[in-house]
Amino acid sequence: MSTPSNETFSPTAQTILSDLEELRVNDIRWRDGKAFSLTYCASDEARQLSETAYRMFSHENALNVAAFPSLKNMQQEVLDFVMQILEAPPTGAGFMTSGGTESLVLVVYGALQRAIAQRGSERPQDQRFNVVLPSTAHAALEKGCTYFNIESRRVPVRADWRADEQAMIAACDDNTILLVCSAPQYPQGVVDPMELIGQEALRRGIPFHIDACMGGMLLPFLAPAHMAWNFSVPGVTSMSVDLHKYGYTAKGAGVIIYANKELRNHQTFFTDNWLGGMYGSSGILGTKSGGPIASAWAMVQYFGHDGYRDLALTARKVALEIARHIEAIPELVLRAEPDTTLICIGARDSQTLPIFSVSRALRENGWYVDEQTPPDSIHLTVNVVHENRVEEFVADLKAAVQLALENAASTTSSAPLPYGSV
């Protein structure tokens, strides 16, 4: 992207813009389709529309949508669209959030507040409330449990990386306040089975959340008829979706949907216990830019149901094409057949091929891929921006494997590079 040119900018402002361009010269090349993590791009026009909508409302304050009814209306239209594709009940209600982390922290907080309201005391005597979730569930749930002093009761997954429903049910007790599954889970890209867990949630009368931050804008168009993954599953009380992933909006746009307003109310915060009057907030943030709401609204208007279906099908096609190439490389193995567009790659023999040497070689060649463990793996988040990069990526992947094999004897083991950093 070239430096913006605008005659209204002073020489000082133009210098600052030029400096900004210089500062990002070493950032990952996501617009070029060389990043398989963190960023998503549908097309240049969509990105420019999203950025323009964001700028138009970047200084509006979504803390008080009564002052900015445009933001309230845009948020509701976005929520209505998401509720429709998730098959939410007519009573469904939600809020926009800053993304998956805030959504999942709020899910934990809402479950805690609901438990307190129902039980009449803050904590079980000499015990803690707990959340039961698979070992593959997103780290942001761990953050929520840590913030609110709740036990994160992680349950090992099956050999196919999917949630073990019977083991999760067995892990529940009278202090369990929330059950969680993923659609799909991030590490290996598979959708958890959830029907038995939904039955258990109904039996216990506790919330059951589906983390569809990755899949919420894909699975409505990709899921086979037999796959149960959304509000159609009895017992599901809430779902989270990130629009700044496969909704292709600007960063800072997520959605959390509840089956009804009573469940949603436990997420909100109100107080008049200060000298400034009534203060209410739908989430963790107070002041927040209206930019993400406007960007999300613009993208929903631009793509609509049919556009998002086409984007999902294209991203899925590209992901499967890459997956088939990986299967043809003898030294590599797919950890799982992807249910959507997430690909997890391991070494067939970790003693002869240090897989992180492969990812480091890819990064040296301009590709940005994630590293994760256990087990040691390379992770790809495929979207439509990669459609014309497959052959180049596969060629560089094969070269990276060969280089890693040649240098394996002199390679020392290394920890994976972090997905999130401080």
Protein Blocks (a to p, Z undefined) as FASTA:
>chain_A
ZZdddfkbcfklmmmmmmmmmmmmmgccfknopacghiacfbfklmmmmmmmmmmmmmpc
fkbmmlmmmlmmmmmmmmmmmmmmnopafkbccdddfbjklmmmmmmmmmmmmmmmmnop
abdghiacdddddfkbcfklmmmmmmnopacddddddfkopacfklmmmmpcfklcbdcd
ddddfklopacdfklmmmmmmmnopacdddfklmmmmmmmmmcfklccbfmlghiabdcd
dfklmnopaehiacdddfbfklmmmmpccdfbbcebpaddfblblcdcfklmmmmmmmmm
mnommlmmmmmmmmmmmmmmmmmmmmmpmkbccfbdcfklpccdddfblmlmcfklmmmm
mmmnopacddddddddddddddfklmmmmmmmmmmmmmmmmmmmmmmmmpccdddddfbd
ZZ
